[in-house]
Amino acid sequence: MIQINETYSFDRDDYCWRLYETKPPGAHPITGVIGKKPSVTTTYHGSILQVCRAIIDRTAGEAVSPHGIIEEFLRVESELLKAINSMEK
């Protein structure tokens, strides 16, 4: 598994790439009960490029300006490169 940051990680099986998004414990939207463990959402992608796009799409939504989206893109790109380079060593 490749850990990008505390929120995103991904790996590959024989058929696809799996992207894991970890969210901190929070209140359940219906019951209001606060969870004790982080929740992990898994999405499936056909290529590494789709994984990168998914991460950028999700994080860019938190930006407040076009400049912020570009900064977020560059940050995610940097984190991906660091994660991939650390695997090669």
C-alpha positions in Angstrom: 0.0 0.0 0.0 1.2 3.5 -0.8 0.4 6.0 1.9 0.1 9.6 0.5 -0.9 11.4 3.6 -3.0 10.7 6.7 -6.2 10.9 4.5 -5.3 9.0 1.3 -3.6 5.8 0.4 -3.8 3.4 -2.5 -2.8 0.0 -3.7 -3.4 -2.3 -6.7 -4.7 -5.8 -7.2 -4.9 -7.9 -10.3 -7.9 -5.9 -11.6 -7.8 -2.3 -10.5 -6.4 0.4 -8.3 -8.0 0.9 -4.9 -8.1 4.4 -3.3 -8.7 4.6 0.4 -9.9 7.8 2.0 -9.7 7.8 5.8 -11.9 10.2 7.7 -11.6 11.0 11.4 -14.3 9.8 13.8 -17.4 11.9 13.8 -21.1 11.9 14.5 -23.2 9.6 12.5 -25.4 11.7 10.2 -28.7 10.0 11.3 -28.2 8.8 14.9 -25.8 11.5 16.0 -23.7 8.9 17.8 -20.0 9.8 17.8 -17.8 7.0 16.4 -14.6 5.7 18.0 -12.7 4.7 14.9 -11.9 6.5 11.7 -14.0 5.5 8.7 -12.4 4.3 5.5 -14.0 4.7 2.1 -12.7 2.6 -0.8 -13.2 3.5 -4.4 -12.0 1.5 -7.4 -10.2 3.0 -10.4 -8.9 1.6 -13.7 -5.6 3.5 -13.8 -3.2 5.3 -11.6 -4.2 8.5 -13.5 -7.8 8.0 -12.3 -6.5 7.7 -8.7 -4.6 10.9 -9.0 -7.6 12.7 -10.5 -9.9 11.4 -7.8 -7.6 12.7 -5.1 -7.2 16.1 -6.8 -11.0 16.4 -7.4 -11.8 15.7 -3.8 -9.2 18.0 -2.3 -9.7 20.8 -4.8 -13.3 21.1 -3.6 -11.9 22.5 -0.3 -10.1 25.4 -2.1 -11.8 28.8 -2.1 -10.3 30.2 -5.3 -8.8 29.1 -8.6 -5.4 29.9 -7.2 -6.1 27.6 -4.3 -7.0 24.8 -6.7 -3.7 25.1 -8.4 -1.9 25.1 -5.1 -3.8 22.0 -4.0 -3.0 20.3 -7.3 0.8 21.0 -6.8 0.6 19.8 -3.1 -1.1 16.5 -4.1 1.3 16.0 -6.9 4.3 16.5 -4.6 2.8 14.1 -2.0 2.2 11.4 -4.7 5.8 11.8 -6.0 7.2 11.4 -2.5 5.2 8.3 -1.8 6.1 6.7 -5.1 9.8 7.6 -4.8 9.9 6.1 -1.3 8.7 2.8 -2.7 11.6 2.7 -5.1 14.2 2.9 -2.4 
